[in-house]
Amino acid sequence: VLLTHLSEVIRNNLPQLLSYKDMKALLERQDPEYRKLADEICTSHISYPGLQAVLKLLLAERVSIRNLHLIIEAIAEIAPHVRRTEQIVEHVRIRMAQQICGDLSEGGVLKVLRLGNRWDLAFHQSLKRDAKG
């Protein structure tokens, strides 16, 4: 029970535990072409702290960052076009959809519940209200 609790505490705090030094160490373990791509995007489009912010947001959403080469590729695709970290993370999430859904599926089947248009509209309106305060 203690080990399970400790594991959950670590998982909940992973974004805070990912230091700049840790992120650089993760990049150093990548293949040379991905390290070069990361260097290119971090010098011309997104800074290393920006890359760290993207990784932290993914971790906060409990998205595994083990597939770092896919994350780097996705950032390279979108970073020349957008600056906001949230938009970059959104694109990365789309590129990682198969991995994210695979982690959530049971036996290759993802169970979903589709809401009607009225529920969808109500949900979007509540998000807009929350964003405004």
C-alpha positions as CSV (number, residue, x, y, z in Angstrom):
1,V,0.0,0.0,0.0
2,L,2.8,2.4,0.9
3,L,4.6,1.7,-2.5
4,T,1.4,2.4,-4.4
5,H,0.8,5.6,-2.5
6,L,4.4,6.7,-3.1
7,S,4.1,5.9,-6.8
8,E,1.0,8.0,-7.0
9,V,2.6,10.9,-5.2
10,I,5.5,10.8,-7.7
11,R,3.2,10.6,-10.7
12,N,1.2,13.6,-9.4
13,N,4.3,15.7,-9.0
14,L,6.3,14.7,-12.1
15,P,5.9,18.1,-13.7
16,Q,7.6,19.7,-10.7
17,L,10.3,17.1,-10.7
18,L,11.4,17.6,-14.3
19,S,14.3,20.0,-13.9
20,Y,16.1,21.7,-16.8
21,K,19.1,19.5,-16.1
22,D,16.9,16.4,-16.3
23,M,15.4,17.6,-19.6
24,K,18.8,18.1,-21.1
25,A,19.9,14.6,-19.9
26,L,16.8,13.2,-21.7
27,L,17.8,15.0,-24.9
28,E,21.4,13.7,-24.6
29,R,20.1,10.1,-24.6
30,Q,18.3,10.6,-28.0
31,D,19.7,9.6,-31.3
32,P,22.1,12.3,-32.8
33,E,19.6,13.4,-35.4
34,Y,16.9,14.1,-32.8
35,R,19.4,15.9,-30.6
36,K,20.3,18.0,-33.6
37,L,16.6,18.7,-34.4
38,A,16.0,19.7,-30.8
39,D,18.9,22.1,-30.9
40,E,17.5,23.6,-34.2
41,I,14.0,24.1,-32.8
42,C,15.3,25.4,-29.5
43,T,17.6,28.0,-31.1
44,S,15.2,29.2,-33.8
45,H,11.6,28.7,-32.6
46,I,11.2,27.6,-29.0
47,S,13.8,27.9,-26.2
48,Y,15.0,25.0,-24.1
49,P,12.8,26.4,-21.2
50,G,10.0,26.4,-23.7
51,L,10.6,22.7,-24.5
52,Q,10.8,22.0,-20.8
53,A,7.4,23.7,-20.4
54,V,5.9,21.6,-23.1
55,L,7.2,18.4,-21.4
56,K,5.9,19.6,-18.0
57,L,2.4,20.2,-19.4
58,L,2.3,16.8,-21.0
59,L,3.4,15.2,-17.7
60,A,0.7,17.2,-15.9
61,E,-1.8,15.6,-18.2
62,R,-0.2,12.2,-17.4
63,V,1.1,11.8,-20.9
64,S,4.2,9.7,-21.1
65,I,7.2,11.6,-22.5
66,R,9.2,8.4,-23.2
67,N,8.5,8.8,-26.9
68,L,10.6,12.0,-26.9
69,H,11.6,11.7,-30.6
70,L,7.9,11.9,-31.6
71,I,7.5,14.9,-29.3
72,I,10.5,16.6,-30.8
73,E,9.2,16.0,-34.4
74,A,5.8,17.4,-33.5
75,I,7.3,20.5,-32.0
76,A,9.5,21.0,-35.1
77,E,6.3,20.8,-37.2
78,I,4.3,23.4,-35.3
79,A,6.8,25.7,-33.6
80,P,7.5,27.8,-36.7
81,H,3.8,28.6,-36.9
82,V,2.8,29.2,-33.3
83,R,4.4,30.6,-30.2
84,R,1.9,29.7,-27.4
85,T,3.0,26.7,-25.4
86,E,-0.6,25.5,-25.1
87,Q,-0.9,25.4,-28.9
88,I,2.3,23.5,-29.2
89,V,1.2,21.0,-26.6
90,E,-2.1,20.6,-28.4
91,H,-0.3,19.7,-31.6
92,V,2.0,17.2,-29.8
93,R,-1.1,15.6,-28.2
94,I,-2.6,15.1,-31.6
95,R,0.6,13.5,-32.9
96,M,0.7,11.3,-29.9
97,A,-3.0,10.3,-30.1
98,Q,-2.4,6.7,-30.8
99,Q,0.0,6.3,-27.8
100,I,-2.3,8.3,-25.5
101,C,-5.4,6.3,-26.5
102,G,-3.4,3.0,-26.4
103,D,-2.6,3.7,-22.8
104,L,-6.3,4.2,-22.0
105,S,-7.7,1.3,-24.0
106,E,-8.5,-2.2,-22.8
107,G,-7.4,-4.9,-25.2
108,G,-7.1,-2.5,-28.1
109,V,-10.7,-1.1,-27.5
110,L,-11.2,2.4,-26.3
111,K,-14.6,2.8,-24.6
112,V,-16.2,6.2,-25.2
113,L,-19.4,7.9,-24.4
114,R,-20.8,10.3,-27.0
115,L,-22.8,13.2,-25.7
116,G,-25.6,14.8,-27.7
117,N,-25.1,18.3,-29.3
118,R,-26.9,20.0,-26.4
119,W,-24.4,18.6,-23.9
120,D,-21.6,19.5,-26.1
121,L,-22.8,23.1,-26.4
122,A,-23.4,23.4,-22.7
123,F,-19.9,22.0,-22.0
124,H,-18.2,24.5,-24.4
125,Q,-20.2,27.4,-22.9
126,S,-19.1,26.5,-19.4
127,L,-15.5,26.4,-20.6
128,K,-15.9,29.9,-22.1
129,R,-17.3,31.2,-18.8
130,D,-14.5,29.6,-16.8
131,A,-11.9,31.2,-19.1
132,K,-13.5,34.6,-18.6
133,G,-13.6,34.1,-14.8
